[in-house]
């Protein structure tokens, strides 16, 4: 919105003269902080209220969804490690940890999202 449009808007909305509307526009767009403005800002800062409830917030419990495809692949990998005689420790349906030749390994299954078509 241009300066002229804003001045006309002030004149109509506030039912004030052109000089008053121009002064209002000037006051709004000046970077000068007057003592009145500074005082108003300090009062606003003092009047802020931050309230905290006395009762703790109840945490929502979410049911963890198990991906059946990941679970199937996990069992295939676990069976392959068992067949090779490698002991493994499953963390969940998407992660396997095991030791092979003194080195520690982790296999993590990551299911990638399908690309959105534009």
C-alpha positions as CSV (number, residue, x, y, z in Angstrom):
1,X,0.0,0.0,0.0
2,X,1.4,3.4,-0.9
3,X,1.7,6.4,1.4
4,X,-1.3,8.1,-0.3
5,X,-3.5,5.0,0.0
6,X,-2.7,4.7,3.7
7,X,-3.4,8.3,4.4
8,X,-6.8,8.1,2.7
9,X,-7.5,4.9,4.6
10,X,-6.7,6.6,7.9
11,X,-8.9,9.6,7.0
12,X,-11.9,7.3,6.2
13,X,-11.5,4.8,9.0
14,X,-10.7,7.3,11.8
15,X,-12.7,10.2,10.4
16,X,-9.8,12.7,10.7
17,X,-8.4,15.5,8.6
18,X,-5.7,15.1,6.0
19,X,-3.1,16.8,8.2
20,X,-3.9,14.4,11.1
21,X,-3.7,11.4,8.8
22,X,-0.3,12.5,7.4
23,X,1.0,13.0,11.0
24,X,-0.3,9.6,11.9
25,X,1.4,8.0,8.9
26,X,4.6,9.9,9.7
27,X,4.5,8.7,13.3
28,X,3.9,5.1,12.2
29,X,6.8,5.1,9.8
30,X,9.4,7.0,11.8
31,X,12.2,5.0,13.5
32,X,12.5,7.7,16.2
33,X,11.5,6.4,19.7
34,X,9.7,9.2,21.6
35,X,9.6,9.2,25.4
36,X,5.9,8.3,25.3
37,X,6.5,5.3,23.0
38,X,9.4,4.1,25.3
39,X,7.1,4.4,28.4
40,X,4.4,2.4,26.6
41,X,6.8,-0.3,25.7
42,X,8.0,-0.6,29.3
43,X,4.5,-0.8,30.6
44,X,3.7,-3.5,28.0
45,X,6.8,-5.5,29.2
46,X,5.7,-5.2,32.8
47,X,2.2,-6.4,32.1
48,X,3.2,-9.6,30.5
49,X,1.8,-12.6,32.3
50,X,3.3,-16.0,32.2
51,X,1.2,-18.6,34.0
52,X,2.0,-22.2,34.6
53,X,-0.4,-24.8,35.7
54,X,0.0,-26.4,39.1
55,X,-0.8,-29.8,37.7
56,X,1.7,-31.5,35.5
57,X,0.8,-32.1,31.9
58,X,-0.3,-35.6,31.1
59,X,1.9,-37.2,28.5
60,X,0.1,-38.8,25.6
61,X,1.0,-42.4,24.9
62,X,1.3,-43.3,21.3
63,X,1.0,-46.8,20.1
64,X,4.1,-47.8,18.1
65,X,3.1,-49.1,14.7
66,X,5.1,-52.0,13.4
67,X,5.7,-52.1,9.7
68,X,4.9,-55.7,8.5
69,X,7.2,-55.4,5.5
70,X,10.1,-54.4,7.7
71,X,9.3,-57.2,10.1
72,X,9.4,-59.8,7.3
73,X,12.7,-58.5,6.0
74,X,14.0,-58.5,9.6
75,X,13.2,-62.1,10.1
76,X,14.8,-63.0,6.8
77,X,18.0,-61.3,7.8
78,X,17.9,-62.8,11.3
79,X,17.5,-66.3,9.8
80,X,20.4,-65.7,7.5
81,X,22.6,-64.7,10.4
82,X,21.5,-67.7,12.4
83,X,22.3,-70.0,9.4
84,X,25.7,-68.5,9.3
85,X,26.2,-69.1,13.0
86,X,26.4,-65.4,13.9
87,X,24.8,-64.4,17.1
88,X,22.8,-61.2,16.8
89,X,20.8,-58.9,19.0
90,X,17.6,-57.4,17.6
91,X,16.7,-53.9,18.8
92,X,13.3,-53.7,17.0
93,X,11.9,-54.7,13.7
94,X,14.2,-52.4,11.8
95,X,17.7,-52.9,13.5
96,X,20.0,-55.8,14.0
97,X,23.4,-55.7,15.8
98,X,26.0,-58.5,15.6
99,X,29.7,-59.2,15.9
100,X,31.7,-60.8,13.1
101,X,35.4,-61.5,13.2
102,X,35.8,-59.2,16.2
103,X,34.1,-56.2,14.6
104,X,30.7,-54.9,15.5
105,X,28.1,-54.3,12.9
106,X,24.6,-52.9,12.7
107,X,22.1,-53.5,10.0
108,X,19.3,-50.9,9.9
109,X,16.3,-51.2,7.6
110,X,15.1,-47.8,6.3
111,X,11.9,-47.6,4.3
112,X,12.0,-44.6,2.0
113,X,8.9,-42.6,1.2
114,X,7.5,-42.6,-2.3
115,X,8.3,-39.5,-4.3
116,X,5.4,-37.1,-4.8
117,X,4.3,-36.6,-8.3
118,X,4.2,-32.9,-9.4
